[in-house]
Amino acid sequence: MPAVTVLGLEGSANKVGTGLVRDGQVLSNPRRTFVPAPGQGFLPGQTARHHQGCVLALLQEALQEAGLESADVDCVAYTKGPGMGAPLVTVAVVARTLAQLWNKPLLGVNHCVGHIEMGRLITGAQNPTVLYVSGGNTQVIAYSERRYRIFGETIDIAVGNCLDRFARVLKISNDPSPGYNIEQMAKKRWLTRCWHQENAPQRISASLSRRHSSRCWWRSRSGPWRTAAHRRPSSWAVSAVRARTVGGNMRLQEMMQIMCAERGAKLFATDERFCIDNGAMIAQAGWEMFRTGQVTQLEDSWITQRYRTDEVEVTWRD
């Protein structure tokens, strides 16, 4: 079978990215981040305008870095959801336009599945149970019978959104990300062990960081209905939307490593190049879909903000 090259476009939240993947090789993966002022979140309209201003330059950058032209692309994949409506629409419009201009097939990709498939590609984990901890989703996921099944998830607020809201209240900088800055404040608290009033933000950050890591760890390891007991997995993968924010949190990874050691399992985690939202992860999931015959018709190429992980038929795994 000839090599298949897929262009992926991601823009479900404050990151916009383009990536090119060819048969398991990441050829390029540039991205840009919308960074609002401290105390402010990334509003849909402002985020969409940011993406509109970046996406065409990113497309050119991805092609140049890969040394390819439009004729070398076999399929255009884009994030269908879940995510923020206006940013999703921005990227979907670009993807639809490119597919028609270049006369290429189009594929709408589930954002969460993109993270999972990128994690599997980069780490080499064949059939991991996934702790997916991101801005809009916190889920324990495992593959079974052509679906990524959700064994547990938050029903109120995802960990990433919790950290974002916390950062806005304390007016913590969004550069490079709220969660990263919260983690640095927490580290200072753990190192200094200061309990004076002037270090209240550090103390609260440490408490929050410890709490969310502990809950993710506990839900992953305990209870007969949960995945660890149900599947007795030999490997776990920590997947995240924002590296150094949630899944990239070092305390969480350390706790998951302990859990894996207790159960004779192996922990896999991607670094910030592929853990943060990126176009290559959409290209990789699109590559898996395309090679098994999936194509999104133009009239079906909408977006949906609530596109669940377990809605996707996983045709590329047996």
N, C-alpha and C positions, 0 to 999 in steps of 0.2 A: 504493500500500500504506500503511495507517495506521501511525503511529509505534509502535514497539515499545519498551517500558520493561522492563528486566531488573534485578532485585535480585541482587547477588552477595555471597556470604559466604565469607570466607577465614580459615583458622585452622590451617594445616599445620605451623606452628612456633611461635615465641614472639610472633608478631604475630596479632592478631585484628582483622578489619575487615569493614565492610559498605559497599557502594557501589551507587549507582544510575546506570545508563547508559541513555540514550535516543537511538537512531540516531546514534551517534558522538559524543554529547555527555555528558560526565561531569557528573552533576547533584549528586552528593555522594560523599564518600569518607573517612569518619572511621575511625580505628583506634586501638588501644591496644597497648602493648608490655609483656610480662612481663620484668622486669629482676631477675635473681637477684643475690645478693651476689657481690663479687669472689672469684674462685677457684672459683666454682660454675657449673655449666651449668644450662640450663633442662630439668629432668626432665619426662617426659611427664605424670605425674600432677599435679604442681604447675602446669604450663603449662595443662593442661585445666581445672583449677579456676579459674585466672585468667580463661580465656576464658568459662567459665560465668558468672562474675561480671560480665562486661563486655558480652556479646553482645547482650542485650536492650536495654540502654541505647544501644548503638551503632546498633541497628536503629531505635529511635525517633529518634535524632539524625540518621540518614541520611534518614529520611522528612521530618522537619521542615526540614532544610537544603534538600532538594529541593522542598519545598512540595507533597508528594504524600501520598496515603493508600493503604491496601492495595489498594483497588479500582483504582488507577491502574497497578499492577504487572501485567505480562503473564506473567512467568515468574520462577521462583526458581532461581538457580544457586548451586552450592556446590563447594568444592574436594573432589574425590574422592581425589586423591593426586597425586604422592607426598608423603610427609611423616611426621610422628610420629603414631602410632596414636591415642592418647587425645585429643589436640587435634583431629584430623580427625573423630573420632566425635562430639565435642561439637558441631562446626559442622554436621555432616551431620544430626544429630538435630533441630537447630533448623530447618534447611532443610526437612526432611521434614514437620515439624510445621506450618510456615508454609504449605507447599504444600497440605496437607490442610485447614487452617483457612480459607485464602483461596480454596481451589478453583482453584489455579494449576498449570500444568505445572512439572515439576522437571527440572533438568539437572545432571548430574555433570560437572565440568570438570577437565581435566588442569592442574595448577598451572603447569607449565613453559609450556604452550601459552598460558595466561593472561598470562604475562610477555611472550611473543612478540607476542600480539595487542595488548596494551596499548602495547608499544613501537611497533608499526606505526601504531596510532591516533594516539598523541601526537606522534611524530616525522614522520609522513607518509611513512616509508620503505615503498615498495610491495612490494619483493621482496628484502629484505636477506639476506645471510648473517649468522647470529647467533652471537656469542660469548656463551654463556650460562654465567655464572660465579656460583655461589650457594653457600648453605650445604651442600646435599646433592648438588648436581650441578655438573659442569664439562664443558660440551659445546660442540662446534662444529656448528651446525645450519643446514640449508638446505631450502627447500621443493622437492619434486619429486613429481609424480604422486600427489597427494592424501595425502601424508605429509610431516611434518617429519623429514627424514632426518638421522641423526646421523653426521657424518663423522669425529668423534674425540671421545673422552671419557676421563676418569680411570677407572682400574680399581681404585684403592686408596682414596684419600680426596679428597673435593672440597675446593677451596680454602677455602671458608667454614668447613667443619668443622675444617680444619687451623688456621686463625686462631683459632677458638674454643678449641681444645685448647691452643694456645700461650698464649692469654690466661689460661686457668685455671691453667696451670703457674706463670706469673709473677704470678698474682693481680692481673691488670689489670682495671680496672672494666668492667662490662657496660653502663654508662650513658654515652652513648646506645647504643653497641654496641662489642663487643670490637675489631672490625676498624678502626673509626674511631679508637679510642684507640691501636691499634698504628700506624696511619698517622701520627698526630700525633707519636708517639715517634720514628718513622722520620724524619720531617721535621726534628725537632730534631737528629738525628744528621747528616743531610745538610747542615744549616745550620751547625752548630758544628764539624763534623769532629773531634770529641773522641774519642780512643781510650783514655782512662783507664778503669780498672777500674770506677769508680763509675758509669760510663755504659754498663755492659754491657747492660742491657735495651734501651737505645736502639740500640746496635750490632746486637744480635740482631734487633730489630724491623726495622731498615733492611735487614739481610741477607735476612730472610724476605720483606719486601715486594718487594724487588728480584727475588728468586728466583721468587715466584709470578707476578709480572707478566711476567717474561721468558719463563717457560714457556708462559703463555697466548698471548703474542705470537708466540713461535716456532712453536707448534703451529698457529696460525692462518695463518701466512704461508709455511711451508716444506714441502717434500716434494711430489712429484708426485701422491700419492694424496689430499692434503689439499684442503680446499675451495677455497682461493685458486687453486690450479692447476687443479682440476677444473671449477669453474664460472666462473672469472675474473669475480667479482662486481663490479658497479658501485657497490655500497653494502654497508656493514657496520653492524650494530647491536650495541651492547654492552648486554646485558640482565642484570639481577642481582636477587637476592632482597633484599639489604640495601644500600641506597645508602650511600656513604661507607665501605662495608665491603669489598666485592669489586668488582662491576662499577662502582660509584661511585668506586673508587680512582682518584685523579687521575693517578698515575704510569702505571697501566695504560691509561687513556684517552689519555694523551700518546703512549705507544708505539704504540697502535692507530692514532692519527692519522698518525703517521709512516709506518706500513705502508700506510695507505690512500693517502697522498700519493705513495708510490713506485709504486702500481699504478693511479693515476688513479681511485680509488674515493672515496666519501664516507662519513664516519663519522657515525652517529646514536647518541645516548645520552639516556636519560630522566633527569630530575632525581629527587630523593629523594621527591617526592610520589607518583610512579608506579613508581619503581625498587624501593622497599621493598615487601614483601608488602602487598597491599591488596585490598579488596573490589571496587573498580571494575574491576580487571583480570579478575576472575572474571566479573563482569557483562558485560564486553566480549566475552570469549570465549564466554560463554553466549548473548549477543545474536547473534553470528555463527552459532553452532550452531542456535539456535532459528529464525532466519529461513530456514534451509535445511531445516527440517522435523525436526530432531533433538529428541527428548524422552526422558528417562530414566523408565522405569516404576518405580513405588514398590518393587516386589519386586526391582528391580535397583539400587536406590540405596544400595549399600554403599560402603565406602571401601577403598582399597588403598594400602599404604605404598610399593609398588614399581610405580608406574604410569608406564611409560616414555613419553617424548615421542613416539617413533615408533609407538606403539600406536594413536594417535588417527587416525581417518579425517577428513581435513580437507575436508569437503564444501563449504565456503564459498569455496574458491579454485579457479580453473581452471588 
